[in-house]
């Protein structure tokens, strides 16, 4: 009789001790990340600064709504007189890392000589933040 009880309790014992605890799951459990949002704080194109040049200025605030820090790349698409261009950041760019539940503001201010070419208008087409998943 004792052997039968032991044989019945043994699988239950292994089942209870064989289950991983919550601490064991944290390393392999994937975290569902929310998308980084953005807000255009400032965008201005001056076609003629009076110094034989044009000037583009903008500030974009990226917000990380996640409880963990994130890494990623921003992509800015502009339309300059019908020529659409997209710039992609690198891992050395500002806002590559954004702390948990915080923001990062990307600032851009560049003046170009008319020697490069005369641009009449530049408009912001799109802003994206692509998360880098390791």
N, CA, C and O atoms as a GROMACS GRO file, in nm:
protein
  536
    1UNK      N    1   0.082  -0.119   0.000
    1UNK     CA    2   0.000   0.000   0.000
    1UNK      C    3   0.087   0.126   0.000
    1UNK      O    4   0.057   0.224  -0.069
    2UNK      N    5   0.196   0.122   0.080
    2UNK     CA    6   0.285   0.237   0.084
    2UNK      C    7   0.352   0.259  -0.050
    2UNK      O    8   0.377   0.374  -0.088
    3UNK      N    9   0.382   0.153  -0.121
    3UNK     CA   10   0.447   0.165  -0.251
    3UNK      C   11   0.351   0.229  -0.352
    3UNK      O   12   0.396   0.307  -0.437
    4UNK      N   13   0.224   0.198  -0.346
    4UNK     CA   14   0.126   0.255  -0.438
    4UNK      C   15   0.112   0.405  -0.411
    4UNK      O   16   0.108   0.485  -0.505
    5UNK      N   17   0.106   0.444  -0.282
    5UNK     CA   18   0.098   0.586  -0.248
    5UNK      C   19   0.222   0.660  -0.295
    5UNK      O   20   0.213   0.771  -0.347
    6UNK      N   21   0.336   0.599  -0.277
    6UNK     CA   22   0.461   0.660  -0.321
    6UNK      C   23   0.464   0.677  -0.472
    6UNK      O   24   0.508   0.780  -0.522
    7UNK      N   25   0.418   0.575  -0.545
    7UNK     CA   26   0.415   0.583  -0.691
    7UNK      C   27   0.316   0.689  -0.739
    7UNK      O   28   0.339   0.751  -0.843
    8UNK      N   29   0.209   0.713  -0.667
    8UNK     CA   30   0.112   0.816  -0.704
    8UNK      C   31   0.162   0.957  -0.668
    8UNK      O   32   0.136   1.052  -0.742
    9UNK      N   33   0.233   0.969  -0.558
    9UNK     CA   34   0.282   1.100  -0.514
    9UNK      C   35   0.408   1.143  -0.588
    9UNK      O   36   0.435   1.262  -0.602
   10UNK      N   37   0.484   1.047  -0.635
   10UNK     CA   38   0.610   1.078  -0.703
   10UNK      C   39   0.590   1.164  -0.829
   10UNK      O   40   0.663   1.262  -0.844
   11UNK      N   41   0.496   1.134  -0.920
   11UNK     CA   42   0.476   1.222  -1.036
   11UNK      C   43   0.430   1.363  -0.997
   11UNK      O   44   0.470   1.461  -1.060
   12UNK      N   45   0.347   1.373  -0.895
   12UNK     CA   46   0.301   1.505  -0.849
   12UNK      C   47   0.420   1.583  -0.793
   12UNK      O   48   0.433   1.703  -0.818
   13UNK      N   49   0.505   1.518  -0.719
   13UNK     CA   50   0.624   1.581  -0.662
   13UNK      C   51   0.714   1.636  -0.773
   13UNK      O   52   0.761   1.749  -0.764
   14UNK      N   53   0.741   1.556  -0.878
   14UNK     CA   54   0.825   1.600  -0.989
   14UNK      C   55   0.759   1.713  -1.069
   14UNK      O   56   0.826   1.804  -1.117
   15UNK      N   57   0.628   1.705  -1.081
   15UNK     CA   58   0.555   1.809  -1.154
   15UNK      C   59   0.567   1.943  -1.083
   15UNK      O   60   0.589   2.046  -1.148
   16UNK      N   61   0.554   1.945  -0.953
   16UNK     CA   62   0.563   2.070  -0.876
   16UNK      C   63   0.704   2.126  -0.876
   16UNK      O   64   0.723   2.247  -0.891
   17UNK      N   65   0.802   2.042  -0.859
   17UNK     CA   66   0.940   2.089  -0.853
   17UNK      C   67   0.999   2.115  -0.991
   17UNK      O   68   1.098   2.186  -1.004
   18UNK      N   69   0.940   2.058  -1.094
   18UNK     CA   70   0.992   2.074  -1.229
   18UNK      C   71   0.945   2.199  -1.301
   18UNK      O   72   1.000   2.233  -1.405
   19UNK      N   73   0.845   2.268  -1.248
   19UNK     CA   74   0.794   2.390  -1.312
   19UNK      C   75   0.888   2.506  -1.286
   19UNK      O   76   0.935   2.524  -1.174
   20UNK      N   77   0.915   2.584  -1.389
   20UNK     CA   78   1.002   2.700  -1.368
   20UNK      C   79   0.931   2.808  -1.286
   20UNK      O   80   0.810   2.827  -1.299
   21UNK      N   81   1.007   2.876  -1.204
   21UNK     CA   82   0.953   2.988  -1.128
   21UNK      C   83   0.946   3.113  -1.214
   21UNK      O   84   0.995   3.113  -1.326
   22UNK      N   85   0.885   3.219  -1.162
   22UNK     CA   86   0.874   3.344  -1.236
   22UNK      C   87   1.010   3.403  -1.269
   22UNK      O   88   1.028   3.463  -1.375
   23UNK      N   89   1.107   3.385  -1.180
   23UNK     CA   90   1.241   3.438  -1.204
   23UNK      C   91   1.308   3.370  -1.322
   23UNK      O   92   1.387   3.431  -1.394
   24UNK      N   93   1.276   3.242  -1.343
   24UNK     CA   94   1.335   3.168  -1.455
   24UNK      C   95   1.280   3.216  -1.589
   24UNK      O   96   1.348   3.203  -1.691
   25UNK      N   97   1.160   3.270  -1.590
   25UNK     CA   98   1.096   3.310  -1.715
   25UNK      C   99   1.142   3.448  -1.764
   25UNK      O  100   1.127   3.477  -1.882
   26UNK      N  101   1.196   3.531  -1.678
   26UNK     CA  102   1.227   3.669  -1.716
   26UNK      C  103   1.334   3.677  -1.825
   26UNK      O  104   1.330   3.767  -1.908
   27UNK      N  105   1.428   3.587  -1.825
   27UNK     CA  106   1.536   3.594  -1.924
   27UNK      C  107   1.488   3.563  -2.066
   27UNK      O  108   1.532   3.628  -2.161
   28UNK      N  109   1.398   3.466  -2.080
   28UNK     CA  110   1.358   3.422  -2.212
   28UNK      C  111   1.222   3.475  -2.256
   28UNK      O  112   1.182   3.456  -2.371
   29UNK      N  113   1.150   3.540  -2.167
   29UNK     CA  114   1.019   3.590  -2.200
   29UNK      C  115   1.031   3.718  -2.283
   29UNK      O  116   1.088   3.816  -2.236
   30UNK      N  117   0.980   3.716  -2.406
   30UNK     CA  118   0.989   3.838  -2.488
   30UNK      C  119   0.899   3.948  -2.432
   30UNK      O  120   0.793   3.921  -2.376
   31UNK      N  121   0.945   4.071  -2.448
   31UNK     CA  122   0.870   4.186  -2.400
   31UNK      C  123   0.802   4.250  -2.521
   31UNK      O  124   0.868   4.280  -2.620
   32UNK      N  125   0.673   4.271  -2.512
   32UNK     CA  126   0.600   4.338  -2.620
   32UNK      C  127   0.622   4.488  -2.604
   32UNK      O  128   0.574   4.549  -2.508
   33UNK      N  129   0.693   4.548  -2.698
   33UNK     CA  130   0.723   4.691  -2.691
   33UNK      C  131   0.619   4.772  -2.765
   33UNK      O  132   0.571   4.733  -2.871
   34UNK      N  133   0.586   4.887  -2.707
   34UNK     CA  134   0.497   4.981  -2.773
   34UNK      C  135   0.580   5.065  -2.871
   34UNK      O  136   0.700   5.081  -2.853
   35UNK      N  137   0.515   5.116  -2.973
   35UNK     CA  138   0.583   5.198  -3.073
   35UNK      C  139   0.626   5.332  -3.013
   35UNK      O  140   0.556   5.389  -2.929
   36UNK      N  141   0.741   5.380  -3.057
   36UNK     CA  142   0.788   5.512  -3.018
   36UNK      C  143   0.705   5.615  -3.095
   36UNK      O  144   0.684   5.601  -3.216
   37UNK      N  145   0.657   5.716  -3.025
   37UNK     CA  146   0.579   5.822  -3.090
   37UNK      C  147   0.668   5.944  -3.111
   37UNK      O  148   0.777   5.953  -3.055
   38UNK      N  149   0.621   6.036  -3.194
   38UNK     CA  150   0.699   6.157  -3.219
   38UNK      C  151   0.608   6.278  -3.227
   38UNK      O  152   0.488   6.267  -3.252
   39UNK      N  153   0.668   6.392  -3.205
   39UNK     CA  154   0.598   6.520  -3.218
   39UNK      C  155   0.694   6.618  -3.285
   39UNK      O  156   0.807   6.635  -3.240
   40UNK      N  157   0.649   6.682  -3.392
   40UNK     CA  158   0.731   6.783  -3.459
   40UNK      C  159   0.713   6.913  -3.380
   40UNK      O  160   0.606   6.974  -3.381
   41UNK      N  161   0.819   6.953  -3.312
   41UNK     CA  162   0.813   7.074  -3.230
   41UNK      C  163   0.836   7.199  -3.314
   41UNK      O  164   0.780   7.305  -3.287
   42UNK      N  165   0.918   7.184  -3.418
   42UNK     CA  166   0.955   7.300  -3.498
   42UNK      C  167   1.002   7.252  -3.634
   42UNK      O  168   1.078   7.156  -3.644
   43UNK      N  169   0.956   7.318  -3.740
   43UNK     CA  170   1.004   7.289  -3.875
   43UNK      C  171   0.999   7.418  -3.955
   43UNK      O  172   0.893   7.479  -3.970
   44UNK      N  173   1.115   7.460  -4.004
   44UNK     CA  174   1.121   7.585  -4.080
   44UNK      C  175   1.227   7.573  -4.189
   44UNK      O  176   1.341   7.534  -4.165
   45UNK      N  177   1.186   7.609  -4.311
   45UNK     CA  178   1.278   7.618  -4.422
   45UNK      C  179   1.281   7.762  -4.470
   45UNK      O  180   1.176   7.820  -4.501
   46UNK      N  181   1.400   7.820  -4.475
   46UNK     CA  182   1.420   7.956  -4.524
   46UNK      C  183   1.491   7.944  -4.658
   46UNK      O  184   1.610   7.911  -4.662
   47UNK      N  185   1.421   7.972  -4.771
   47UNK     CA  186   1.482   7.952  -4.902
   47UNK      C  187   1.595   8.051  -4.932
   47UNK      O  188   1.684   8.021  -5.010
   48UNK      N  189   1.590   8.169  -4.869
   48UNK     CA  190   1.696   8.269  -4.891
   48UNK      C  191   1.724   8.341  -4.760
   48UNK      O  192   1.643   8.420  -4.712
   49UNK      N  193   1.840   8.311  -4.703
   49UNK     CA  194   1.878   8.372  -4.574
   49UNK      C  195   1.933   8.513  -4.591
   49UNK      O  196   1.952   8.585  -4.493
   50UNK      N  197   1.960   8.551  -4.715
   50UNK     CA  198   2.024   8.680  -4.740
   50UNK      C  199   2.175   8.668  -4.746
   50UNK      O  200   2.244   8.767  -4.769
   51UNK      N  201   2.226   8.548  -4.725
   51UNK     CA  202   2.370   8.522  -4.727
   51UNK      C  203   2.407   8.428  -4.841
   51UNK      O  204   2.505   8.353  -4.830
   52UNK      N  205   2.330   8.430  -4.950
   52UNK     CA  206   2.354   8.341  -5.062
   52UNK      C  207   2.340   8.193  -5.020
   52UNK      O  208   2.416   8.107  -5.065
   53UNK      N  209   2.242   8.169  -4.932
   53UNK     CA  210   2.222   8.033  -4.882
   53UNK      C  211   2.076   8.013  -4.841
   53UNK      O  212   1.999   8.108  -4.827
   54UNK      N  213   2.041   7.886  -4.822
   54UNK     CA  214   1.912   7.848  -4.766
   54UNK      C  215   1.938   7.776  -4.633
   54UNK      O  216   2.049   7.731  -4.607
   55UNK      N  217   1.832   7.767  -4.549
   55UNK     CA  218   1.852   7.708  -4.416
   55UNK      C  219   1.732   7.619  -4.382
   55UNK      O  220   1.617   7.657  -4.402
   56UNK      N  221   1.763   7.500  -4.329
   56UNK     CA  222   1.661   7.407  -4.283
   56UNK      C  223   1.681   7.384  -4.134
   56UNK      O  224   1.791   7.354  -4.088
   57UNK      N  225   1.571   7.400  -4.059
   57UNK     CA  226   1.577   7.379  -3.914
   57UNK      C  227   1.456   7.295  -3.872
   57UNK      O  228   1.345   7.316  -3.920
   58UNK      N  229   1.479   7.200  -3.782
   58UNK     CA  230   1.366   7.130  -3.722
   58UNK      C  231   1.406   7.068  -3.590
   58UNK      O  232   1.523   7.042  -3.562
   59UNK      N  233   1.302   7.044  -3.509
   59UNK     CA  234   1.316   6.972  -3.382
   59UNK      C  235   1.202   6.870  -3.376
   59UNK      O  236   1.086   6.904  -3.398
   60UNK      N  237   1.238   6.747  -3.346
   60UNK     CA  238   1.140   6.639  -3.336
   60UNK      C  239   1.162   6.569  -3.203
   60UNK      O  240   1.273   6.527  -3.171
   61UNK      N  241   1.055   6.556  -3.126
   61UNK     CA  242   1.064   6.490  -2.996
   61UNK      C  243   1.011   6.347  -3.010
   61UNK      O  244   0.896   6.326  -3.049
   62UNK      N  245   1.096   6.249  -2.976
   62UNK     CA  246   1.058   6.109  -2.975
   62UNK      C  247   1.025   6.069  -2.831
   62UNK      O  248   1.098   6.106  -2.738
   63UNK      N  249   0.917   5.994  -2.812
   63UNK     CA  250   0.875   5.951  -2.679
   63UNK      C  251   0.875   5.800  -2.672
   63UNK      O  252   0.811   5.732  -2.753
   64UNK      N  253   0.947   5.746  -2.573
   64UNK     CA  254   0.950   5.602  -2.548
   64UNK      C  255   0.848   5.572  -2.437
   64UNK      O  256   0.873   5.605  -2.321
   65UNK      N  257   0.734   5.509  -2.471
   65UNK     CA  258   0.632   5.481  -2.370
   65UNK      C  259   0.657   5.350  -2.294
   65UNK      O  260   0.574   5.308  -2.213
   66UNK      N  261   0.769   5.286  -2.320
   66UNK     CA  262   0.799   5.156  -2.261
   66UNK      C  263   0.868   5.170  -2.126
   66UNK      O  264   0.932   5.271  -2.098
   67UNK      N  265   0.855   5.068  -2.044
   67UNK     CA  266   0.917   5.066  -1.911
   67UNK      C  267   1.062   5.020  -1.918
   67UNK      O  268   1.126   5.000  -1.814
   68UNK      N  269   1.114   5.004  -2.038
   68UNK     CA  270   1.254   4.966  -2.057
   68UNK      C  271   1.319   5.062  -2.156
   68UNK      O  272   1.250   5.117  -2.242
   69UNK      N  273   1.450   5.083  -2.145
   69UNK     CA  274   1.518   5.166  -2.245
   69UNK      C  275   1.516   5.095  -2.380
   69UNK      O  276   1.514   4.972  -2.387
   70UNK      N  277   1.517   5.173  -2.487
   70UNK     CA  278   1.515   5.116  -2.622
   70UNK      C  279   1.628   5.174  -2.705
   70UNK      O  280   1.679   5.282  -2.677
   71UNK      N  281   1.664   5.101  -2.809
   71UNK     CA  282   1.759   5.148  -2.910
   71UNK      C  283   1.686   5.143  -3.043
   71UNK      O  284   1.602   5.057  -3.067
   72UNK      N  285   1.721   5.239  -3.130
   72UNK     CA  286   1.657   5.238  -3.261
   72UNK      C  287   1.710   5.348  -3.351
   72UNK      O  288   1.801   5.423  -3.316
   73UNK      N  289   1.652   5.354  -3.467
   73UNK     CA  290   1.695   5.448  -3.570
   73UNK      C  291   1.577   5.535  -3.612
   73UNK      O  292   1.465   5.487  -3.626
   74UNK      N  293   1.605   5.664  -3.631
   74UNK     CA  294   1.498   5.749  -3.684
   74UNK      C  295   1.520   5.767  -3.834
   74UNK      O  296   1.633   5.767  -3.884
   75UNK      N  297   1.408   5.783  -3.903
   75UNK     CA  298   1.411   5.801  -4.048
   75UNK      C  299   1.326   5.925  -4.078
   75UNK      O  300   1.208   5.930  -4.044
   76UNK      N  301   1.387   6.024  -4.143
   76UNK     CA  302   1.321   6.150  -4.176
   76UNK      C  303   1.312   6.159  -4.328
   76UNK      O  304   1.413   6.151  -4.398
   77UNK      N  305   1.190   6.177  -4.380
   77UNK     CA  306   1.169   6.190  -4.524
   77UNK      C  307   1.125   6.332  -4.555
   77UNK      O  308   1.030   6.384  -4.496
   78UNK      N  309   1.197   6.395  -4.651
   78UNK     CA  310   1.171   6.532  -4.692
   78UNK      C  311   1.143   6.538  -4.842
   78UNK      O  312   1.191   6.454  -4.918
   79UNK      N  313   1.065   6.639  -4.881
   79UNK     CA  314   1.040   6.665  -5.023
   79UNK      C  315   1.094   6.804  -5.053
   79UNK      O  316   1.041   6.905  -5.005
   80UNK      N  317   1.202   6.809  -5.133
   80UNK     CA  318   1.264   6.936  -5.172
   80UNK      C  319   1.237   6.960  -5.320
   80UNK      O  320   1.304   6.903  -5.406
   81UNK      N  321   1.139   7.045  -5.348
   81UNK     CA  322   1.101   7.077  -5.486
   81UNK      C  323   1.077   6.953  -5.571
   81UNK      O  324   1.118   6.946  -5.686
   82UNK      N  325   1.009   6.853  -5.513
   82UNK     CA  326   0.976   6.732  -5.586
   82UNK      C  327   1.076   6.619  -5.571
   82UNK      O  328   1.047   6.506  -5.612
   83UNK      N  329   1.191   6.646  -5.515
   83UNK     CA  330   1.290   6.541  -5.491
   83UNK      C  331   1.272   6.489  -5.348
   83UNK      O  332   1.300   6.560  -5.252
   84UNK      N  333   1.224   6.367  -5.336
   84UNK     CA  334   1.198   6.307  -5.205
   84UNK      C  335   1.322   6.232  -5.159
   84UNK      O  336   1.373   6.145  -5.230
   85UNK      N  337   1.371   6.267  -5.040
   85UNK     CA  338   1.490   6.202  -4.984
   85UNK      C  339   1.459   6.154  -4.843
   85UNK      O  340   1.378   6.214  -4.772
   86UNK      N  341   1.524   6.047  -4.803
   86UNK     CA  342   1.508   5.993  -4.668
   86UNK      C  343   1.645   5.979  -4.605
   86UNK      O  344   1.736   5.920  -4.662
   87UNK      N  345   1.658   6.035  -4.486
   87UNK     CA  346   1.783   6.018  -4.410
   87UNK      C  347   1.757   5.920  -4.297
   87UNK      O  348   1.653   5.925  -4.230
   88UNK      N  349   1.852   5.831  -4.276
   88UNK     CA  350   1.842   5.730  -4.171
   88UNK      C  351   1.957   5.750  -4.075
   88UNK      O  352   2.072   5.765  -4.117
   89UNK      N  353   1.926   5.750  -3.947
   89UNK     CA  354   2.030   5.772  -3.846
   89UNK      C  355   2.117   5.648  -3.830
   89UNK      O  356   2.089   5.542  -3.886
   90UNK      N  357   2.223   5.663  -3.752
   90UNK     CA  358   2.313   5.553  -3.720
   90UNK      C  359   2.311   5.528  -3.570
   90UNK      O  360   2.241   5.597  -3.496
   91UNK      N  361   2.387   5.429  -3.526
   91UNK     CA  362   2.392   5.402  -3.382
   91UNK      C  363   2.473   5.506  -3.306
   91UNK      O  364   2.486   5.497  -3.184
   92UNK      N  365   2.529   5.604  -3.377
   92UNK     CA  366   2.602   5.713  -3.312
   92UNK      C  367   2.521   5.842  -3.313
   92UNK      O  368   2.568   5.946  -3.265
   93UNK      N  369   2.400   5.837  -3.366
   93UNK     CA  370   2.315   5.955  -3.378
   93UNK      C  371   2.243   5.985  -3.247
   93UNK      O  372   2.225   5.897  -3.163
   94UNK      N  373   2.202   6.110  -3.230
   94UNK     CA  374   2.118   6.143  -3.114
   94UNK      C  375   1.989   6.061  -3.120
   94UNK      O  376   1.940   6.031  -3.228
   95UNK      N  377   1.938   6.027  -3.009
   95UNK     CA  378   1.812   5.952  -2.993
   95UNK      C  379   1.824   5.806  -3.035
   95UNK      O  380   1.722   5.738  -3.050
   96UNK      N  381   1.946   5.755  -3.054
   96UNK     CA  382   1.961   5.612  -3.080
   96UNK      C  383   1.912   5.534  -2.958
   96UNK      O  384   1.844   5.433  -2.972
   97UNK      N  385   1.947   5.582  -2.839
   97UNK     CA  386   1.899   5.523  -2.715
   97UNK      C  387   1.805   5.621  -2.648
   97UNK      O  388   1.837   5.739  -2.632
   98UNK      N  389   1.689   5.571  -2.608
   98UNK     CA  390   1.594   5.653  -2.532
   98UNK      C  391   1.562   5.576  -2.405
   98UNK      O  392   1.519   5.461  -2.410
   99UNK      N  393   1.582   5.641  -2.291
   99UNK     CA  394   1.557   5.577  -2.163
   99UNK      C  395   1.410   5.538  -2.147
   99UNK      O  396   1.324   5.584  -2.221
  100UNK      N  397   1.384   5.452  -2.050
  100UNK     CA  398   1.248   5.406  -2.022
  100UNK      C  399   1.158   5.525  -1.987
  100UNK      O  400   1.198   5.613  -1.911
  101UNK      N  401   1.040   5.525  -2.042
  101UNK     CA  402   0.939   5.627  -2.013
  101UNK      C  403   0.994   5.769  -2.022
  101UNK      O  404   0.968   5.852  -1.934
  102UNK      N  405   1.071   5.797  -2.126
  102UNK     CA  406   1.127   5.931  -2.139
  102UNK      C  407   1.127   5.975  -2.285
  102UNK      O  408   1.078   5.904  -2.373
  103UNK      N  409   1.184   6.092  -2.308
  103UNK     CA  410   1.184   6.150  -2.443
  103UNK      C  411   1.326   6.185  -2.485
  103UNK      O  412   1.418   6.193  -2.403
  104UNK      N  413   1.340   6.207  -2.615
  104UNK     CA  414   1.466   6.254  -2.672
  104UNK      C  415   1.429   6.348  -2.785
  104UNK      O  416   1.343   6.316  -2.868
  105UNK      N  417   1.493   6.464  -2.790
  105UNK     CA  418   1.464   6.562  -2.894
  105UNK      C  419   1.579   6.569  -2.993
  105UNK      O  420   1.694   6.592  -2.957
  106UNK      N  421   1.544   6.547  -3.118
  106UNK     CA  422   1.638   6.555  -3.229
  106UNK      C  423   1.634   6.697  -3.284
  106UNK      O  424   1.528   6.747  -3.321
  107UNK      N  425   1.749   6.762  -3.289
  107UNK     CA  426   1.759   6.898  -3.344
  107UNK      C  427   1.843   6.896  -3.470
  107UNK      O  428   1.946   6.830  -3.477
  108UNK      N  429   1.796   6.971  -3.571
  108UNK     CA  430   1.868   6.981  -3.697
  108UNK      C  431   1.867   7.127  -3.739
  108UNK      O  432   1.762   7.191  -3.738
  109UNK      N  433   1.984   7.179  -3.777
  109UNK     CA  434   1.995   7.318  -3.824
  109UNK      C  435   2.112   7.323  -3.921
  109UNK      O  436   2.228   7.311  -3.881
  110UNK      N  437   2.080   7.340  -4.050
  110UNK     CA  438   2.186   7.341  -4.150
  110UNK      C  439   2.159   7.447  -4.254
  110UNK      O  440   2.046   7.464  -4.301
  111UNK      N  441   2.264   7.518  -4.290
  111UNK     CA  442   2.258   7.620  -4.393
  111UNK      C  443   2.341   7.572  -4.511
  111UNK      O  444   2.455   7.528  -4.495
  112UNK      N  445   2.282   7.579  -4.632
  112UNK     CA  446   2.350   7.534  -4.753
  112UNK      C  447   2.363   7.650  -4.851
  112UNK      O  448   2.271   7.730  -4.869
  113UNK      N  449   2.479   7.657  -4.913
  113UNK     CA  450   2.507   7.761  -5.012
  113UNK      C  451   2.426   7.739  -5.138
  113UNK      O  452   2.395   7.625  -5.173
  114UNK      N  453   2.391   7.847  -5.208
  114UNK     CA  454   2.324   7.836  -5.337
  114UNK      C  455   2.414   7.770  -5.440
  114UNK      O  456   2.366   7.728  -5.545
  115UNK      N  457   2.544   7.760  -5.412
  115UNK     CA  458   2.636   7.693  -5.504
  115UNK      C  459   2.598   7.545  -5.522
  115UNK      O  460   2.621   7.487  -5.627
  116UNK      N  461   2.540   7.487  -5.418
  116UNK     CA  462   2.496   7.347  -5.424
  116UNK      C  463   2.372   7.335  -5.511
  116UNK      O  464   2.354   7.236  -5.582
  117UNK      N  465   2.288   7.435  -5.506
  117UNK     CA  466   2.163   7.436  -5.583
  117UNK      C  467   2.061   7.523  -5.512
  117UNK      O  468   2.066   7.539  -5.391
  118UNK      N  469   1.969   7.577  -5.588
  118UNK     CA  470   1.864   7.663  -5.534
  118UNK      C  471   1.739   7.580  -5.510
  118UNK      O  472   1.685   7.519  -5.602
  119UNK      N  473   1.693   7.578  -5.385
  119UNK     CA  474   1.573   7.504  -5.347
  119UNK      C  475   1.468   7.607  -5.304
  119UNK      O  476   1.496   7.695  -5.224
  120UNK      N  477   1.347   7.594  -5.359
  120UNK     CA  478   1.241   7.688  -5.326
  120UNK      C  479   1.160   7.649  -5.203
  120UNK      O  480   1.118   7.735  -5.126
  121UNK      N  481   1.138   7.517  -5.186
  121UNK     CA  482   1.055   7.472  -5.074
  121UNK      C  483   1.098   7.333  -5.030
  121UNK      O  484   1.134   7.248  -5.111
  122UNK      N  485   1.092   7.312  -4.900
  122UNK     CA  486   1.114   7.178  -4.842
  122UNK      C  487   0.999   7.152  -4.747
  122UNK      O  488   0.965   7.235  -4.663
  123UNK      N  489   0.940   7.034  -4.760
  123UNK     CA  490   0.833   6.996  -4.668
  123UNK      C  491   0.867   6.862  -4.604
  123UNK      O  492   0.932   6.777  -4.663
  124UNK      N  493   0.821   6.847  -4.482
  124UNK     CA  494   0.840   6.723  -4.408
  124UNK      C  495   0.734   6.624  -4.452
  124UNK      O  496   0.614   6.652  -4.442
  125UNK      N  497   0.776   6.508  -4.502
  125UNK     CA  498   0.684   6.407  -4.553
  125UNK      C  499   0.653   6.302  -4.446
  125UNK      O  500   0.536   6.269  -4.425
  126UNK      N  501   0.756   6.251  -4.378
  126UNK     CA  502   0.734   6.143  -4.281
  126UNK      C  503   0.845   6.140  -4.177
  126UNK      O  504   0.959   6.178  -4.204
  127UNK      N  505   0.809   6.092  -4.060
  127UNK     CA  506   0.903   6.067  -3.951
  127UNK      C  507   0.872   5.928  -3.899
  127UNK      O  508   0.756   5.893  -3.877
  128UNK      N  509   0.976   5.848  -3.879
  128UNK     CA  510   0.959   5.713  -3.826
  128UNK      C  511   1.069   5.685  -3.725
  128UNK      O  512   1.179   5.740  -3.733
  129UNK      N  513   1.038   5.598  -3.630
  129UNK     CA  514   1.140   5.548  -3.537
  129UNK      C  515   1.133   5.397  -3.543
  129UNK      O  516   1.030   5.338  -3.509
  130UNK      N  517   1.241   5.334  -3.584
  130UNK     CA  518   1.246   5.189  -3.600
  130UNK      C  519   1.322   5.130  -3.483
  130UNK      O  520   1.440   5.162  -3.463
  131UNK      N  521   1.257   5.044  -3.406
  131UNK     CA  522   1.322   4.981  -3.291
  131UNK      C  523   1.426   4.879  -3.338
  131UNK      O  524   1.402   4.802  -3.431
  132UNK      N  525   1.540   4.880  -3.271
  132UNK     CA  526   1.644   4.779  -3.297
  132UNK      C  527   1.618   4.665  -3.199
  132UNK      O  528   1.626   4.683  -3.077
  133UNK      N  529   1.588   4.550  -3.252
  133UNK     CA  530   1.563   4.433  -3.169
  133UNK      C  531   1.687   4.345  -3.171
  133UNK      O  532   1.732   4.301  -3.277
  134UNK      N  533   1.741   4.320  -3.054
  134UNK     CA  534   1.862   4.236  -3.045
  134UNK      C  535   1.827   4.091  -3.049
  134UNK      O  536   1.915   4.005  -3.043
   0.00000   0.00000   0.00000
